[in-house]
């Protein structure tokens, strides 16, 4: 196995405060025994395909261009570009408009290293774990089969383990099957330098049943049991040098559903409505942006609002896109979250809630916004590259994962905008074992009685969002 070989295991949708010894003893012990990043955060919007892309490029949406789970894109004129759909991503890739950043898969190929992906997530999320995998000849196995999976690996898995189980909630059969794929096929046959293993629970179960439901806890237990199986195999001397465990975002409770998603006047332009929503204006002038923001902040569904003037400053009543590092040419002219609870001082799985626009039922789990329950993630690592029994309170986020892996492999970081988490690394390299200084600040915008706040950490001149919340006439009410 080559220097720094790494497996990334993702527990989709797992809030850090739900990764407890009672619910997930194997994961909790792993976190405590290795390097545990206590203030790890997702990106904004805290949606899966955005999070996947940010993890695999080491860059925020402002740099890579996947600005939401769904948005307006030139390759889909007159309709939404949906990142869950393989065909939409394929069209963007063929047009050379999928990503503006190099992926870990491309970096592995350039360095003569190997990479594999094992995914139980959607077709789109699986694609974004290594968007150029098929072109690079890097193996992928997806529960959706071909064309998401690479043909050779797909055939090997079916021959070895039989047909892919049907999806259920909790998705326990698929979690167990995929763990078998990892142990019995991917590492014995491919022995990748970098491997991504993505479990779509507890996210799937949380959406359907709720963050603290018995079914969701059962899903967590099953994922943890399978993680324990893999750990036992790894500790027997098999597989990669290092393991990173992570979640891409948390979940909060969807308390009240919008009666309709037709909430933005057609005169403004096209809209994509969800936990995170974007308005693509017909008139993109600063004056029109100001008019739309002024209308938004008076709506009872409106949470935080983002809009940037031509000179780079914020529109009155909004925060600038740069505050959440989502100011890309494909970003909406005006973006907003649906109103949620204030998690700035206290938060928890029983109190975090939001208005939502999605297929879930009231009480189901939701994510996409800036509540701390959505942004607070699991991130921990073990292996020879990482300190043992180390708890870091230095803030970090998903774009820091790729630079950290590249650093442990001795590969260049050019083109990444995340920070290698050197405070957790072992070795004689200058800076290893030393935490950087952290500054905390709060940005705010007030307009027509609507107040919004965004707490940021500043590390080495770059920002990470802790959480965002509203007050005044924009304050949460059940």
Residue, then its C-alpha position, 0 to 999 in steps of 0.5 A: x500500500x502506498x504512502x498515505x493510502x486512505x479510505x473515506x467513510x461517509x455517514x450521510x446526514x449524521x449530526x455530530x450530536x447523534x454520533x453517541x456511544x449509545x447509538x453508534x459505539x464503534x464510531x464514537x470510540x473511533x472518534x475518541x481514539x483518533x483525531x477528532x475535529x470537534x468544530x467540523x462544518x458542512x458547506x452552504x447550501x448544506x445539500x448532499x451533491x454540493x457537499x460531495x463536490x466540495x469534499x472531492x475538490x477541496x473547494x467551496x461552491x464559489x470555486x467548483x460551481x455546483x452551487x446547489x442541489x438544483x439550480x439554473x444551468x445553461x445546459x438545461x434552458x427553461x428548466x431546473x438543472x438537477x444534480x441528482x440526475x445522471x443525464x443532467x450531469x452528463x450533459x454539463x460534463x459534455x459541455x465542459x461546464x460541470x466543474x471548475x476545479x480538479x477532483x481527487x480522482x484527477x489528482x490521483x490519476x496525475x500522480x499515478x495513484x489509484x482510486x475507487x468509489x463505493x456508493x449507496x447514494x443517488x446517481x448524481x451524488x455517486x457521480x460527483x464522488x469522482x466525476x471523471x471516473x469512467x474517463x480515467x478508468x477508475x472503478x465505481x460501484x453504485x447501488x444503481x448499477x450501470x451506467x453509474x457503476x463501472x462495468x468490470x467492478x459491477x460484474x465482479x460484485x454481482x458474481x461474488x455477492x449476488x444481486x443488489x438488495x432492494x432499497x428500504x428504509x432503514x436501508x440496512x440490507x444495502x449497507x451490509x451488502x456494500x460493506x461486503x463489497x468493500x471487504x470482499x471485492x474492492x480491497x482484495x481486487x483493486x487495493x486503491x490508494x484512495x477509496x470513498x465509501x458512502x452510506x446513505x443512512x441515516x440521511x434516508x431514514x432521517x428524511x422519512x421518519x425524523x432525526x430522533x425516530x426509532x427507525x433512524x436510530x436503527x439505521x444508525x445502529x446498522x451503519x455502526x455495526x457495519x463500520x465495526x465489521x470493517x474496523x475489525x478487518x482493518x485492524x487485522x492488517x488489511x486495507x488502507x493506512x488511514x481511515x477518515x470518517x465524516x458526514x456531509x451535513x446534519x439534519x433538522x426537523x421539517x416542522x411546516x411545509x410550504x403550501x406551494x412552491x409557487x412563492x416568488x412572483x413570476x415577474x422577478x424571473x426563474x426560481x428554484x425553491x427548497x430548503x435553500x432557494x435561488x431566484x434568477x432575475x430577468x433584470x439583474x441590476x442592483x436596483x432590481x436585486x434591492x427590490x426583490x430583497x425588500x420583498x423577500x424580507x417581509x415574507x413569513x417564510x424568509x430566513x437568511x438572504x444573499x445578494x451581491x451588488x455589481x461592486x461586490x458589496x451586499x445589497x441592503x437587507x442581504x448578506x453578500x454571497x462571499x460570506x458563505x463562499x458561494x459567489x459563482x457565475x452560476x449562483x442565483x442573483x438572490x438566494x434565501x433559506x426558509x426560516x428556521x430556529x435560532x441555533x446560535x447559542x443552543x441547539x439540539x436534535x429535539x429543538x432544531x426545526x425549519x419550514x420546508x419545501x420537499x417531499x418529506x412529511x412534517x416531522x421528517x428530517x431536512x437540511x440545506x440551510x444554516x442552522x448549526x444542526x445542519x452544518x455540524x458534522x462528524x469528522x475524525x481520522x485514524x492511522x499512522x498519519x494522524x495523532x491519537x487521542x487528539x480532540x481539536x477544537x480548531x474549526x474546519x469544514x468539508x473543503x479541508x478534507x482533500x488538502x489533508x489527504x493530499x498532504x499525507x500522500x505527499x502530493x501538491x495542493x495547488x488549486x485547492x482552497x481548503x486547509x490541510x488540518x496540520x494540527x492533527x498530523x504526525x511528522x517532522x514537517x514544519x507546522x505539523x501538530x500546531x493549530x492555527x489562530x482563529x478569529x470569530x466574527x458576526x456579520x449582520x444585515x437588517x431591513x424592514x424589521x428583518x434581522x439576520x446574522x452569520x457567525x464566521x470563523x477566520x483561519x489564515x485569512x479564510x472563512x468558515x461559517x459556524x451558523x446563521x440565524x434570523x431575529x426581529x420580524x424574521x425570527x422563528x415562530x412555530 
